[in-house]
């Protein structure tokens, strides 16, 4: 399988940062091996700031293996700008009090452009979905949410940001393994 150029570049740009996020305190001095894997399928994607509440939500289902059921990902957090904001690592499909598993799925949302994607369209967002396999290996899927897909809607005093892009999409994915 040939990995799309965009996915390779995103995986390379985020792999060092991703390893730190997955394993805080580790060093990234070892080489990274990046290989193609099937795209992750995202369904029922929704995101919006909630009017007059200082809150925003993101929720979706993700399938990383067509033979397994979808995993539900959701975040409802603080937001003081009536728009979508950065969301750090959010574990999907289990409560935060549950013990971690070898195959946890997590996601983050990052305002673009960013250090990892400096050429991205201003006002867009990067959705990153990660499946941690072991200490050195993870699968990573990336999807860019275009600025046009997250417009500001409503009258002046009720203005807020809402995702209006496709609810279902595929996200190019790669397996990243640290080591020789």
C-alpha positions in Angstrom: 0.0 0.0 0.0 1.3 3.4 -0.9 1.0 6.1 1.8 -0.4 9.4 0.5 2.2 12.2 0.5 0.1 14.3 2.8 -0.1 11.5 5.4 3.6 10.9 5.2 4.4 14.6 5.8 1.9 14.9 8.6 3.2 11.7 10.3 6.8 12.9 10.0 5.9 16.3 11.3 4.0 15.0 14.2 5.9 11.8 15.1 8.4 13.4 17.5 5.8 15.5 19.1 3.4 12.6 19.2 5.8 10.3 21.0 6.3 12.9 23.7 2.5 13.3 24.0 2.1 9.5 24.3 5.1 8.9 26.5 6.0 12.1 28.4 9.6 12.3 29.4 10.9 10.1 26.6 13.5 11.2 24.1 13.1 11.0 20.4 16.7 10.3 19.5 15.8 6.9 17.8 14.8 6.7 14.2 11.1 6.6 13.2 9.8 4.0 10.8 6.6 5.1 9.1 4.5 2.6 7.2 1.1 2.7 5.5 -2.0 1.3 7.1 -5.6 1.5 6.0 -7.4 4.9 6.6 -9.4 5.4 9.7 -13.1 6.0 9.1 -14.8 8.8 11.0 -18.6 8.9 11.2 -21.1 11.3 12.7 -18.5 14.0 13.4 -20.0 17.0 15.2 -18.4 20.0 16.8 -19.6 23.4 18.0 -19.3 26.0 20.6 -22.4 26.2 22.9 -24.0 29.7 22.9 -23.6 31.6 26.2 -22.1 28.7 28.1 -18.3 29.0 27.7 -18.4 25.4 26.5 -17.7 23.5 23.3 -18.2 19.9 22.2 -16.7 17.4 19.8 -18.0 13.9 19.2 -17.6 11.2 16.6 -17.2 7.5 15.9 -14.0 6.1 14.6 -13.2 2.7 13.0 -9.5 1.8 12.6 -10.2 -1.9 11.6 -13.3 -2.7 9.5 -13.7 -6.0 11.4 -14.1 -4.1 14.7 -17.0 -2.0 16.0 -16.8 1.8 16.0 -15.2 3.5 19.0 -17.1 6.6 20.4 -14.9 9.7 21.0 -16.3 12.7 22.9 -15.2 15.9 24.6 -17.2 18.6 26.3 -14.9 21.3 27.7 -14.4 24.9 28.6 -14.2 27.5 25.9 -14.2 31.2 26.6 -14.2 32.5 23.0 -17.5 31.0 21.6 -15.4 29.2 19.1 -13.7 25.9 18.8 -10.3 25.7 20.5 -7.4 23.3 21.0 -8.3 20.1 22.7 -5.5 18.0 24.2 -5.3 14.2 24.4 -8.9 12.8 25.0 -9.2 9.1 25.6 -12.1 7.5 23.6 -14.4 4.7 24.5 -13.8 4.4 28.2 -14.1 6.5 31.3 -11.0 8.4 32.5 -11.1 6.2 35.7 -10.8 3.0 33.7 -7.4 1.4 33.5 -5.6 2.0 30.2 -5.5 -0.8 27.6 -2.8 -1.7 25.0 -5.0 -0.3 22.2 -6.4 2.9 23.6 -7.7 5.4 21.1 -7.3 9.1 21.8 -7.7 12.3 19.8 -6.7 15.9 19.8 -7.8 19.0 17.9 -5.2 21.7 17.1 -5.7 25.2 15.7 -3.8 25.6 12.5 -1.3 26.7 11.4 0.9 25.1 14.1 4.5 24.3 14.7 3.9 20.9 13.1 1.9 22.2 10.2 3.2 25.8 9.6 1.8 26.0 6.0 -1.8 25.1 7.0 -4.7 27.4 6.2 -5.2 29.9 9.1 -8.5 29.2 10.8 -8.4 25.5 10.1 -8.0 22.7 12.6 -6.0 19.5 12.6 -7.9 16.4 14.0 -5.4 13.8 15.1 -6.5 10.3 16.1 -4.0 7.9 17.7 -4.2 4.2 18.5 -1.4 3.4 21.0 -0.1 -0.1 20.2 2.8 -0.4 22.6 5.5 1.8 24.2 7.2 2.4 20.9 4.5 2.0 18.3 1.3 3.9 17.5 -1.1 4.3 14.6 -1.9 7.9 13.7 -4.6 9.3 11.4 -4.8 13.0 10.5 -7.6 15.0 9.0 -7.6 18.8 8.3 -10.8 20.6 9.0 -10.9 23.6 6.6 -11.8 27.0 7.8 -14.9 27.0 5.5 -16.2 24.0 7.4 -16.2 25.8 10.8 -18.0 29.1 10.1 -19.1 31.6 12.7 -23.0 31.6 12.8 -25.7 33.6 14.5 -26.4 37.3 15.2 -23.7 39.4 16.8 -24.6 38.7 20.5 -25.1 35.0 19.8 -22.2 34.4 17.4 -20.5 31.0 17.8 -18.6 28.5 15.7 -20.2 25.3 14.4 -18.7 22.5 12.3 -20.7 22.3 9.0 -18.4 20.0 7.0 -19.0 16.3 6.1 -20.1 14.2 9.0 -18.4 11.1 7.5 -14.8 11.1 6.2 -11.7 9.0 6.0 -8.5 10.1 7.6 -5.1 9.1 6.1 -3.2 6.9 8.6 0.3 5.7 9.2 2.0 3.3 11.7 4.9 5.1 13.5 7.4 2.9 15.2 10.3 4.3 17.2 13.5 2.4 17.0 16.0 0.9 14.6 
